[in-house]
């Protein structure tokens, strides 16, 4: 899990979160279950982009991944809007940036800086230096 429900509640105003998460119009409370589902989905998406480049689960926290997760969760919650209106431009821009960052992480153009968990890439060339033969068979 790269972000928490509490972090989402700090990011999005309560009134907006109620309208984004509550499917029952008679209830005026934030539906934490919906937020948890979206966080889990986003976590799987992030893991899918990190597999093969980093050993999962990550042993260290990454502020970059937290920011990406927050932007992706916010976008996914806005997609649940029942009115079908346009999404706020800031949400769309943050989503595009988060996607770009995930692609860069996957390609290796962007690093989390977590050296202890990096795996060698399958397409890397390994050079091994060996001493010259001393005797002919």
N, C-alpha and C positions, 0 to 999 in steps of 0.2 A: 504494500500500500504506500503510495507516494505522497498522498495528502489525506487529510482527515475531514470529517464532517464539520468540526469546529473551525477549521481553516476556511472551508467553503462558506460557513455562516459569517465569517469576518469579511469575506470578499464580496458577497452579494447581500444587499439589504433584506431584512426579514420579510417585508411586504412582497418584494419581488420573489423571494424564495418560496413563499406560500403559494403564489400564483404559478410558479414553475413546477412545484412538487405535489401540490394537493389536487387530486383528481375529483374529490368530493367538494362541491361548492359550498355545502353547508358547514364544513369544517374550516376554521381559520387558523390552522397550525401547520408548521413546517413538517413535511413527511420525511423523517430521517431515513426511512427504509429506501426510498427512491434515491436519495443522495448516496447511500451506501452501495446500492446496485450500480449506479453510474461510476462511482469511484472504483469499484471492482472491475468493471468493463474497461475503464481507462487504464487501470493497472495492467491488465492483460495485454492491451494494445501497446503500452510502453515496453513490457517484457518481450513482446514479439519483435520489436525493433532492436532490442538489446541482445537477444539471443545470438550466439555466435561471436559476439564481440566482447561481452562481459559474462563472467560466471554469475548465474542467478541462483538464489536471491543475492542481491548486493549486500555486502557486509557494512558498507559505510553509507551514510545519508548524503544526498546530493541536492543542493539548493536548486540547481538547474532542472533536475527531474521534478522537484516539487512545483516549480513554476510552470513547467510544461503540463503537469497533471492538473493543476488548478485551472489553467486555461482550457484544457480539453474537457474537464468536468463542467465548467461554466457553459461552454458551448453546447455540450450535450443536454444540459438542463434547459437551456433556451430553446433547443429543438423540440422539447416537449410542450411548448406553448400551444394551448388549444386554439388561439385566435388566428394562427397562421400568418401573423404579421411579419414584417421584415425584422431580422435580428439587428441589435445595435451594432454599429460599425466597429466599435472598439472590441466587441466580443468576436466578431468575424476576423478582424485583423490579428487579434491575439491567437485565435485558432490557427490561422495560416502560419504565423510565426512559430507556433508550437509544432505544427506538422513539419515545417522546414527544419527545425532543430532536431526532430526525431530522425528525419532522413539523413541529416548530416552526421548524427551519432551512429546510425546504422552503417554509413559509408566510411566512417572513420575521419571525416572532415572536422568533426567536433569531438572533443574528449571530455569525459567526466572528471578526469584527473585522478582516477582511482587505480593506481598502479598495481596494487596487490591482487586485484581481481581480473586483470586483463589476461585473456587467452591469446596465444599466437593465432594469427589468421591462417586459414587453410591455404591461401594462395601466396603466402610469403615464401621466399626462397631462403633456405638455410645453407650457409656455407660452413663446411667443416674443414679445418686445416689439419692435415696429417703429415707426419714426417716422411721423407723419401725412403724408398726401399734401400736397404743396405746390401742385401744378398739377392742374387738371381736364383730362381728355383731350378 
